[in-house]
Amino acid sequence: MNIPPPYEPYDWAENLPFVYALKAMKEGKATEDQQHLILKEMMNISGYYDLSYRPNSDRDTSFAEGKRFIGAQIVKLVNLTADVIEKSKQRKSKRPA
């Protein structure tokens, strides 16, 4: 099986709707569908659902895991529950300045 190197740049020219969705998001005008597309493609770009392990290179494995970490952070943030967010705000407000 030939796993692509994790450092290959994203082939944006093959997904122009994603590019336009990002541009719309930057302007604060992304539609609901564009927002869903952005999140889906961010998971693809980060390799979140892929295996990080690269059998022929520890460095490629590490690079892939670094990319995957970004996807994991996005998933964690979008899945935070309201009570966890509120508890965090309360802890932050109790910290000394």
N, C-alpha and C positions, 0 to 999 in steps of 0.2 A: 504494500500500500504506500502510495506517495503522498505524504502529508506536506502541504505547502509551508514554506518558511514563514514564521510569524511576523517577520519584518517587511513582508511584501506590502506595498502601499495599497490602500483601498482603491478598487477600480471604479471610481465615481462616475466615469463616462458610461458605464453599464447600468447605472441607476440614477438617471437624471431626476425622476420624481423625488428622490431623497434629497438631492442637491437643492432643488427648488423648495422643498419642505424646510430645510435648514435655513435657507435665505428668508423664507416667510417667517420662521420662528424668530430670527434675528430682528426682524422688523416688528415683531409682536402681532403678526397677522396669520399665523399658521392655523389652518382649519383643524377640526377634530381628527379627520382622517390623516392629515399630515403629521399631527402630533403622535398618533399611533405608529405611523411609518417611521418616524424619527426614533422612537423608543425601540422598535423592532430592529432597525438597522444598527443602532448603537450596540445592541446585544450581539449582532452578527460581527460588527467591526471589532468588538472587544474579544470575540471568541468565547464568550461566556458559556455557551452550550457545547463547546468543543473540548476535547481532551487536550490539556496543555503539553503533555509528554511528547517529546520528539526523540525517537529512539537513537538517532545518530548524533545528537548534539545536546549536551547539558546546557549550553548557552542559549540555544533555540528554545529549549524547554523553559528556562528561566524567563526569557523574553516573552514567550507565550503566556506564562503565568502572570507576568506583570500586566499584560494587556487584559487578561481575564479578570484581574483584580478590579479594574475599572468597572467592568460589567457587574461584578459582585457588589460594588458600592452603590451603583445605580439601583440594582434590584433591592438592596437593603433599604435604601431611602424611600423608594416608591411604595414599599410594603410596610413602612412604619405605621403603627396604629395611632389613632388620635391620643389615646391615654399615654403612650410612650412619649409622644411629642410634648404633651402637656407636662409630664413629669420632668422632662429635660428642661423645659422653660422654667419650671419652679426651682430646679437645682441651680440653674444659671442665675436666677434672680437672687438667690440666697448667698451666692459667692461674694466675698469681700472685693471691693474694687481696687 
